[in-house]
């Protein structure tokens, strides 16, 4: 129906160079379009293809929410620990999220120390070059010029956003697995 209504609108504009809608003019334009076959019938996906389409739309919504949460997390970090983004340009990296989940504010990082930071990463079974940033993170936390007021709220907010981002990452992985299964079932690799 949407394709037909667009075709009617576009054809009316061509016929009389007017964008005005008129219920009197519509039936004539529709009859002319049908007679000449100048419209397209919309494709409506069914079965596996419909499922793939819906999964892609769902994935897109989850990604939008994740980006929104990441932007909010960046705003919080800029207020309470502005030096953090010099260490982690992308605050949503796994090493960064592991720290922020347990020690979101500079004083939390100072309290657990470098060994505590490494222990957090070790407990989450993280491997890689991220361990080298523990000393730098502690140093920046000790010198931080971030806000010192509203820390109870900030801690809760940051930890909530970290949980939300991690939950969305899990959801995205599940969606991607399902999309892969469906794509394989129709012969797309």
C-alpha positions as CSV (number, residue, x, y, z in Angstrom):
1,X,0.0,0.0,0.0
2,X,2.8,2.4,0.8
3,X,4.4,1.9,-2.6
4,X,1.1,2.7,-4.3
5,X,0.5,5.8,-2.2
6,X,4.0,7.1,-3.0
7,X,3.4,6.4,-6.7
8,X,0.1,8.3,-6.5
9,X,1.8,11.3,-4.8
10,X,4.7,11.4,-7.3
11,X,2.4,11.0,-10.3
12,X,0.1,13.8,-9.0
13,X,3.1,16.1,-8.8
14,X,4.1,15.3,-12.3
15,X,0.6,15.7,-13.8
16,X,-0.2,19.2,-12.4
17,X,3.0,20.3,-10.7
18,X,1.2,20.6,-7.4
19,X,2.1,18.9,-4.1
20,X,-1.5,19.4,-2.8
21,X,-3.4,16.3,-1.9
22,X,-6.9,16.0,-3.2
23,X,-9.3,13.1,-2.6
24,X,-11.1,14.0,-5.8
25,X,-7.9,13.6,-7.9
26,X,-6.6,10.4,-6.2
27,X,-9.0,7.8,-7.9
28,X,-8.2,9.1,-11.3
29,X,-4.4,9.0,-10.7
30,X,-4.7,5.5,-9.2
31,X,-6.7,4.2,-12.2
32,X,-4.2,5.7,-14.5
33,X,-1.3,4.0,-12.6
34,X,-3.1,0.7,-12.6
35,X,-3.9,0.8,-16.3
36,X,-0.3,1.6,-17.2
37,X,1.3,-0.6,-14.6
38,X,3.5,2.2,-13.3
39,X,3.8,1.1,-9.7
40,X,5.7,-1.5,-7.9
41,X,4.3,-4.1,-5.6
42,X,6.2,-4.1,-2.3
43,X,8.2,-7.2,-1.4
44,X,7.0,-8.6,1.9
45,X,9.5,-11.1,3.4
46,X,8.2,-14.4,4.7
47,X,9.6,-17.3,6.7
48,X,13.3,-17.2,7.3
49,X,13.8,-14.0,5.4
50,X,11.2,-12.3,7.6
51,X,13.0,-13.6,10.7
52,X,16.3,-12.3,9.3
53,X,14.8,-8.9,8.6
54,X,13.3,-8.6,12.1
55,X,16.6,-9.8,13.7
56,X,18.5,-7.1,11.8
57,X,16.1,-4.4,12.9
58,X,16.3,-5.7,16.5
59,X,20.1,-5.7,16.3
60,X,20.1,-2.1,15.0
61,X,17.9,-1.0,18.0
62,X,20.2,-2.7,20.5
63,X,23.3,-1.1,18.8
64,X,21.6,2.3,19.1
65,X,21.0,1.8,22.8
66,X,24.6,0.6,23.3
67,X,26.0,3.7,21.6
68,X,23.7,5.8,23.7
69,X,24.9,4.1,26.9
70,X,28.5,4.5,25.8
71,X,28.1,8.2,25.2
72,X,26.5,8.6,28.6
73,X,29.4,6.7,30.2
74,X,31.9,9.0,28.4
75,X,30.0,12.0,29.8
76,X,30.2,10.7,33.3
77,X,33.9,9.8,33.0
78,X,34.6,13.3,31.6
79,X,33.1,14.8,34.8
80,X,34.5,12.5,37.4
81,X,37.7,11.2,35.9
82,X,38.6,13.3,32.9
83,X,42.1,11.7,32.5
84,X,40.5,8.3,32.0
85,X,39.9,8.9,28.3
86,X,43.5,9.6,27.7
87,X,44.3,6.1,28.8
88,X,41.2,4.5,27.2
89,X,40.1,6.4,24.1
90,X,37.2,3.9,23.8
91,X,35.8,3.5,27.3
92,X,33.8,0.5,26.2
93,X,36.8,-1.8,25.7
94,X,36.8,-5.0,27.8
95,X,39.8,-4.0,30.0
96,X,38.2,-0.6,30.7
97,X,34.7,-2.0,31.5
98,X,36.3,-4.5,33.9
99,X,37.9,-1.7,35.9
100,X,34.8,0.6,35.8
101,X,32.5,-2.3,37.0
102,X,34.4,-2.5,40.3
103,X,36.4,0.8,40.6
104,X,34.6,3.5,38.6
105,X,36.1,6.6,40.3
106,X,39.7,7.7,40.8
107,X,39.6,7.1,44.6
108,X,38.4,3.5,44.0
109,X,41.3,2.9,41.7
110,X,43.8,4.4,44.2
111,X,42.2,2.3,47.0
112,X,42.7,-1.1,45.1
113,X,46.1,-0.1,43.6
114,X,47.9,-1.5,40.6
115,X,47.8,-5.1,41.9
116,X,44.1,-4.8,42.5
117,X,43.6,-3.6,38.9
118,X,45.5,-6.5,37.6
119,X,43.6,-8.8,39.8
120,X,40.3,-7.5,38.4
121,X,41.5,-8.2,34.9
122,X,42.8,-11.6,35.9
123,X,39.5,-12.5,37.6
124,X,37.7,-11.8,34.4
125,X,40.2,-13.9,32.5
126,X,41.3,-11.1,30.3
127,X,44.5,-11.6,28.3
128,X,46.6,-9.3,26.2
129,X,48.4,-6.0,26.3
130,X,45.9,-4.3,28.5
131,X,47.8,-5.3,31.7
132,X,50.5,-2.7,30.8
133,X,48.0,0.1,31.5
134,X,47.6,-0.7,35.2
135,X,50.4,1.6,36.3
136,X,49.3,4.5,34.1
137,X,45.7,4.1,35.3
138,X,46.8,4.3,38.9
139,X,49.0,7.3,38.2
140,X,46.2,9.2,36.5
141,X,43.8,8.3,39.3
142,X,46.2,9.8,41.9
143,X,46.5,13.0,39.9
144,X,42.8,13.3,38.8
145,X,41.1,16.7,38.8
146,X,37.6,15.3,38.4
147,X,34.6,16.3,40.5
148,X,34.6,15.2,44.1
149,X,30.9,15.9,44.7
150,X,28.0,13.6,43.9
151,X,30.3,10.5,43.9
152,X,27.7,8.1,45.3
153,X,25.4,9.0,42.3
154,X,28.4,8.9,39.9
155,X,29.5,5.5,41.1
156,X,26.0,4.0,40.7
157,X,25.5,5.6,37.3
158,X,28.8,4.4,35.9
159,X,28.3,0.9,37.2
160,X,24.8,0.8,35.8
161,X,26.0,2.0,32.4
162,X,28.8,-0.6,32.4
163,X,26.3,-3.4,33.2
164,X,24.0,-2.1,30.5
165,X,26.8,-2.1,27.9
166,X,27.9,-5.6,28.9
167,X,24.3,-6.8,28.7
168,X,23.9,-5.3,25.3
169,X,27.1,-6.9,24.1
170,X,25.8,-10.3,25.3
171,X,22.5,-9.7,23.5
172,X,24.3,-8.6,20.3
173,X,26.4,-11.8,20.4
174,X,23.2,-13.9,20.7
175,X,21.5,-12.0,17.8
176,X,24.6,-12.4,15.6
177,X,24.6,-16.2,16.4
178,X,21.0,-16.4,15.4
179,X,21.5,-14.4,12.2
180,X,24.4,-16.6,11.3
181,X,22.3,-19.8,11.8
182,X,19.5,-18.4,9.7
183,X,21.8,-17.2,7.0
184,X,23.4,-20.7,6.8
185,X,20.0,-22.3,6.7
186,X,19.2,-20.5,3.4
187,X,22.6,-21.0,2.0
188,X,24.2,-17.6,2.6
189,X,27.7,-17.8,4.2
